[in-house]
Amino acid sequence: IVNWRQTSAGNFSLDTNNIVDKLNQWQSICQFEILGVGDDFIEMKFVQLPDDVDNFVDDIYDFCPDTVDQGTGEIELLKEELVKTRLLQLWWD
């Protein structure tokens, strides 16, 4: 569905292939379902989080800084929210 919607992040020099590659990389360390996709966002629910959640939230921030910068405000809060809700919204302005 990400390919079909052509999700991209032009402001971060990420095209659809970059995003799909990252999601595939994450699939190797955790399990998630994609709940929603648009041209500049993805909503996900985690069935299983990775063993190293600290490294994972750092990777989320590197991949999609707006998740923290315009979202939770702190990486630690992103981690707490992710562990509690198992939901993640990625968006690129």
LUMTI-144035 format. One line per field, with one value per residue: residue number from 1; residue in one letter; chain; x negated, y, z negated of N, C-alpha, C, O in turn. Coordinates in nm, 2 decimals, always signed. Each point is the difference from the previous one (the first is absolute). Layout:
k = c(NUM ...) .
r = c(a ...) .
c = c(A ...) .
n_xx = c(X ...) .
n_yy = c(Y ...) .
n_zz = c(Z ...) .
ca_xx = c(X ...) .
ca_yy = c(Y ...) .
ca_zz = c(Z ...) .
c_xx = c(X ...) .
c_yy = c(Y ...) .
c_zz = c(Z ...) .
o_xx = c(X ...) .
o_yy = c(Y ...) .
o_zz = c(Z ...) .
***
This chain:
k = c(1 2 3 4 5 6 7 8 9 10 11 12 13 14 15 16 17 18 19 20 21 22 23 24 25 26 27 28 29 30 31 32 33 34 35 36 37 38 39 40 41 42 43 44 45 46 47 48 49 50 51 52 53 54 55 56 57 58 59 60 61 62 63 64 65 66 67 68 69 70 71 72 73 74 75 76 77 78 79 80 81 82 83 84 85 86 87 88 89 90 91 92 93) .
r = c(i v n w r q t s a g n f s l d t n n i v d k l n q w q s i c q f e i l g v g d d f i e m k f v q l p d d v d n f v d d i y d f c p d t v d q g t g e i e l l k e e l v k t r l l q l w w d) .
c = c(A A A A A A A A A A A A A A A A A A A A A A A A A A A A A A A A A A A A A A A A A A A A A A A A A A A A A A A A A A A A A A A A A A A A A A A A A A A A A A A A A A A A A A A A A A A A A) .
n_xx = c(-0.08 -0.15 -0.02 +0.14 -0.05 -0.13 +0.04 +0.06 -0.22 +0.17 +0.16 +0.10 +0.10 +0.20 -0.13 +0.13 -0.12 -0.04 +0.17 +0.02 -0.14 +0.06 +0.15 -0.09 -0.09 +0.14 +0.05 -0.17 +0.10 +0.12 +0.14 +0.02 +0.14 +0.02 -0.05 -0.21 +0.13 -0.19 +0.10 +0.14 +0.13 -0.08 +0.17 -0.10 +0.02 -0.07 -0.07 -0.15 +0.00 -0.09 -0.14 -0.08 +0.12 -0.14 -0.08 +0.13 +0.00 -0.17 +0.04 +0.11 -0.10 -0.12 +0.12 +0.04 -0.16 +0.08 -0.10 -0.21 -0.13 +0.07 -0.17 -0.11 -0.11 +0.10 -0.23 -0.10 +0.01 -0.18 -0.20 -0.03 -0.05 -0.22 -0.14 +0.00 -0.09 -0.22 +0.03 +0.05 -0.06 +0.03 -0.15 +0.08 -0.10) .
n_yy = c(-0.12 -0.11 -0.22 -0.15 -0.03 -0.18 -0.18 +0.21 -0.01 +0.08 +0.03 -0.19 +0.12 +0.05 -0.16 +0.01 +0.05 +0.23 +0.11 +0.00 +0.14 +0.21 +0.07 +0.03 +0.20 +0.17 +0.00 +0.12 +0.20 +0.02 +0.03 +0.00 +0.13 -0.07 +0.17 +0.09 +0.05 +0.11 +0.18 +0.03 -0.17 -0.01 -0.13 +0.04 -0.21 +0.09 -0.12 +0.08 +0.03 +0.19 -0.16 +0.05 -0.03 -0.07 -0.21 -0.14 +0.00 -0.13 -0.22 -0.07 +0.00 -0.19 -0.17 -0.01 +0.12 -0.02 -0.19 +0.05 +0.00 -0.16 -0.13 -0.19 +0.04 -0.20 +0.02 +0.13 +0.21 +0.08 +0.05 +0.20 +0.18 +0.04 +0.08 +0.22 +0.16 +0.03 +0.20 -0.03 +0.19 -0.11 +0.16 +0.01 +0.13) .
n_zz = c(+0.00 -0.12 +0.04 -0.11 -0.22 +0.04 -0.14 -0.06 +0.05 +0.12 -0.15 +0.05 +0.16 -0.07 +0.09 +0.18 +0.18 +0.03 +0.10 +0.22 +0.11 +0.01 +0.15 +0.20 +0.03 +0.04 +0.22 +0.06 -0.02 +0.19 -0.17 +0.23 -0.12 +0.21 -0.13 +0.00 +0.17 -0.04 +0.08 -0.18 +0.07 -0.21 +0.07 -0.20 +0.08 -0.20 +0.17 +0.15 -0.22 +0.09 +0.08 +0.21 -0.19 -0.16 +0.01 -0.11 -0.22 -0.08 -0.02 -0.19 -0.20 -0.04 -0.08 -0.22 +0.10 +0.21 +0.06 +0.06 +0.19 +0.13 -0.07 +0.03 +0.19 -0.03 +0.02 -0.16 +0.05 +0.13 -0.10 -0.12 +0.12 +0.06 -0.16 -0.03 +0.13 -0.04 -0.10 +0.21 -0.09 +0.19 -0.07 +0.21 -0.16) .
ca_xx = c(+0.08 -0.09 -0.04 +0.12 +0.03 -0.12 -0.04 -0.13 -0.03 -0.09 -0.08 -0.10 -0.06 +0.04 +0.10 +0.08 -0.09 -0.07 +0.09 +0.03 -0.12 -0.01 +0.11 -0.05 -0.10 +0.07 +0.07 -0.10 -0.03 +0.13 +0.11 +0.10 +0.10 +0.02 +0.15 +0.04 -0.11 +0.03 -0.12 -0.11 +0.02 +0.03 +0.04 -0.03 +0.02 -0.10 +0.04 -0.11 -0.11 -0.14 -0.06 -0.07 +0.09 -0.08 -0.06 +0.11 +0.05 -0.10 +0.01 +0.13 -0.03 -0.09 +0.08 +0.11 -0.01 +0.12 +0.07 -0.04 -0.01 +0.14 +0.09 -0.02 -0.09 -0.12 -0.01 +0.04 +0.15 +0.04 -0.01 +0.11 +0.13 +0.00 +0.01 +0.14 +0.11 -0.05 +0.04 -0.10 +0.03 -0.11 +0.05 -0.11 +0.05) .
ca_yy = c(+0.12 +0.11 +0.02 +0.05 +0.14 +0.08 +0.08 +0.05 +0.11 +0.09 +0.09 -0.08 -0.08 -0.14 -0.03 -0.11 -0.11 +0.01 -0.03 -0.15 -0.07 +0.02 -0.09 -0.14 -0.02 -0.01 -0.13 -0.11 +0.00 +0.02 -0.03 +0.11 +0.01 +0.14 +0.04 +0.11 +0.05 +0.11 +0.04 +0.04 -0.05 -0.14 -0.03 -0.14 -0.06 -0.11 -0.13 -0.03 +0.10 -0.06 -0.02 +0.12 +0.11 +0.12 +0.02 +0.01 +0.14 +0.08 -0.02 +0.07 +0.14 +0.03 -0.02 +0.10 +0.10 +0.07 -0.08 +0.06 +0.15 +0.05 -0.10 -0.02 +0.10 -0.07 -0.14 -0.09 +0.00 -0.09 -0.14 -0.04 +0.00 -0.12 -0.12 +0.00 -0.01 -0.08 +0.07 +0.10 +0.08 +0.06 +0.09 +0.09 +0.12) .
ca_zz = c(+0.00 +0.00 +0.14 +0.08 -0.04 +0.03 -0.12 +0.01 -0.10 +0.08 -0.09 -0.07 +0.11 +0.00 +0.10 -0.04 -0.01 -0.13 -0.11 +0.00 -0.05 -0.14 -0.05 +0.02 -0.10 -0.13 +0.00 -0.04 -0.14 -0.07 +0.08 +0.00 +0.11 +0.05 -0.02 +0.09 +0.09 +0.09 +0.08 -0.09 -0.13 -0.02 -0.14 -0.02 -0.13 -0.02 -0.06 -0.08 +0.01 +0.00 -0.13 -0.04 +0.03 +0.00 +0.13 +0.10 +0.00 +0.06 +0.14 +0.05 +0.00 +0.11 +0.12 +0.01 -0.11 -0.04 -0.10 -0.13 +0.00 +0.00 -0.07 -0.15 -0.06 -0.05 +0.04 -0.11 +0.01 +0.11 -0.05 -0.09 +0.08 +0.09 -0.08 -0.06 +0.10 +0.12 +0.12 +0.05 +0.12 +0.07 +0.10 +0.04 +0.06) .
c_xx = c(-0.09 -0.05 +0.12 +0.02 -0.12 -0.04 -0.14 -0.02 -0.10 -0.09 -0.11 -0.07 +0.02 +0.11 +0.07 -0.09 -0.08 +0.10 +0.04 -0.12 -0.01 +0.11 -0.04 -0.11 +0.06 +0.07 -0.09 -0.02 +0.13 +0.12 +0.10 +0.10 +0.01 +0.15 +0.04 -0.13 +0.05 -0.13 -0.12 +0.02 +0.02 +0.04 -0.01 +0.04 -0.10 +0.06 -0.11 -0.11 -0.13 -0.05 -0.07 +0.09 -0.08 -0.06 +0.11 +0.06 -0.10 +0.01 +0.12 -0.03 -0.09 +0.08 +0.11 +0.00 +0.13 +0.08 -0.03 +0.01 +0.14 +0.10 -0.02 -0.09 -0.13 +0.00 +0.05 +0.16 +0.05 -0.01 +0.11 +0.13 +0.00 +0.02 +0.15 +0.11 -0.03 +0.04 -0.11 +0.05 -0.12 +0.06 -0.12 +0.07 -0.09) .
c_yy = c(+0.13 +0.03 +0.06 +0.15 +0.09 +0.09 +0.04 +0.11 +0.09 +0.09 -0.07 -0.09 -0.15 -0.03 -0.13 -0.12 +0.01 -0.04 -0.15 -0.07 +0.00 -0.09 -0.15 -0.02 -0.01 -0.14 -0.11 +0.00 +0.02 -0.04 +0.11 -0.01 +0.15 +0.03 +0.10 +0.05 +0.11 +0.03 +0.04 -0.05 -0.15 -0.02 -0.15 -0.04 -0.12 -0.12 -0.04 +0.11 -0.07 -0.02 +0.13 +0.13 +0.13 +0.03 +0.02 +0.14 +0.10 -0.01 +0.07 +0.15 +0.04 -0.01 +0.11 +0.09 +0.06 -0.08 +0.05 +0.15 +0.07 -0.09 +0.00 +0.10 -0.05 -0.14 -0.09 -0.01 -0.08 -0.15 -0.04 -0.02 -0.13 -0.13 -0.01 -0.03 -0.10 +0.06 +0.10 +0.06 +0.07 +0.10 +0.10 +0.12 +0.06) .
c_zz = c(+0.00 +0.14 +0.08 -0.03 +0.03 -0.12 +0.02 -0.10 +0.07 -0.08 -0.06 +0.11 +0.00 +0.10 -0.05 -0.02 -0.13 -0.12 +0.00 -0.05 -0.15 -0.07 +0.00 -0.11 -0.14 -0.01 -0.04 -0.15 -0.09 +0.09 -0.01 +0.11 +0.04 +0.00 +0.10 +0.07 +0.08 +0.08 -0.09 -0.14 +0.00 -0.15 -0.02 -0.14 -0.01 -0.07 -0.10 +0.02 +0.01 -0.14 -0.06 +0.04 +0.00 +0.13 +0.11 +0.00 +0.05 +0.15 +0.06 +0.01 +0.12 +0.13 +0.02 -0.12 -0.05 -0.10 -0.14 +0.01 +0.01 -0.07 -0.15 -0.06 -0.05 +0.04 -0.11 +0.00 +0.11 -0.04 -0.09 +0.07 +0.09 -0.08 -0.06 +0.10 +0.12 +0.13 +0.04 +0.13 +0.05 +0.10 +0.02 +0.06 +0.11) .
o_xx = c(+0.04 -0.01 -0.02 +0.04 +0.01 -0.03 -0.09 +0.09 -0.12 -0.11 -0.10 -0.08 -0.08 +0.11 -0.03 +0.02 -0.01 -0.05 +0.00 +0.02 -0.03 -0.03 +0.03 +0.00 -0.04 +0.01 +0.04 -0.06 -0.01 -0.02 +0.03 -0.03 +0.00 +0.08 +0.12 -0.11 +0.11 -0.09 -0.11 -0.06 +0.05 -0.06 +0.04 +0.01 +0.00 +0.06 +0.02 -0.04 -0.01 +0.05 +0.01 -0.03 +0.04 +0.01 -0.02 +0.02 +0.04 -0.02 +0.00 +0.03 +0.02 -0.03 +0.02 +0.07 +0.01 +0.08 +0.09 +0.07 +0.02 +0.12 +0.04 +0.02 -0.10 +0.11 +0.07 +0.05 +0.11 +0.09 +0.06 +0.08 +0.11 +0.07 +0.05 +0.08 +0.10 +0.00 -0.07 +0.05 -0.07 +0.09 -0.08 +0.07 +0.03) .
o_yy = c(+0.10 +0.12 +0.09 +0.07 +0.12 +0.12 -0.08 +0.05 +0.00 +0.02 +0.06 -0.09 -0.08 +0.07 -0.06 -0.08 -0.11 -0.06 -0.06 -0.10 -0.09 -0.07 -0.07 -0.11 -0.09 -0.05 -0.10 -0.09 -0.01 -0.02 +0.05 -0.07 +0.09 -0.07 +0.00 +0.00 +0.00 -0.07 +0.01 +0.06 -0.06 +0.06 -0.08 +0.08 -0.09 +0.01 -0.06 +0.03 -0.12 +0.07 +0.02 +0.06 +0.09 +0.11 +0.08 +0.06 +0.10 +0.10 +0.06 +0.06 +0.10 +0.08 +0.04 -0.02 +0.04 +0.06 +0.00 +0.06 +0.10 +0.03 +0.09 +0.02 +0.07 -0.07 -0.10 -0.10 -0.07 -0.08 -0.11 -0.09 -0.07 -0.09 -0.11 -0.08 -0.05 -0.07 +0.05 -0.06 +0.08 -0.03 +0.03 -0.01 +0.10) .
o_zz = c(+0.06 +0.04 +0.08 +0.09 +0.00 +0.02 +0.03 -0.06 -0.03 +0.04 -0.05 -0.04 +0.03 +0.00 -0.11 -0.10 -0.07 -0.09 -0.11 -0.07 -0.07 -0.10 -0.09 -0.05 -0.07 -0.11 -0.05 -0.05 -0.12 +0.12 -0.12 +0.10 -0.09 +0.06 +0.04 -0.05 +0.05 -0.01 +0.05 -0.09 +0.10 -0.09 +0.09 -0.10 +0.09 -0.11 -0.11 +0.11 -0.04 -0.10 -0.12 +0.10 +0.08 +0.05 +0.09 +0.11 +0.06 +0.07 +0.11 +0.10 +0.07 +0.09 +0.11 -0.10 -0.12 -0.07 -0.08 -0.09 -0.06 +0.01 -0.07 -0.12 -0.01 +0.01 +0.03 -0.03 -0.01 +0.03 +0.02 -0.03 +0.00 +0.04 +0.00 -0.02 +0.06 +0.10 -0.09 +0.09 -0.07 +0.07 -0.08 +0.10 +0.05) .
***
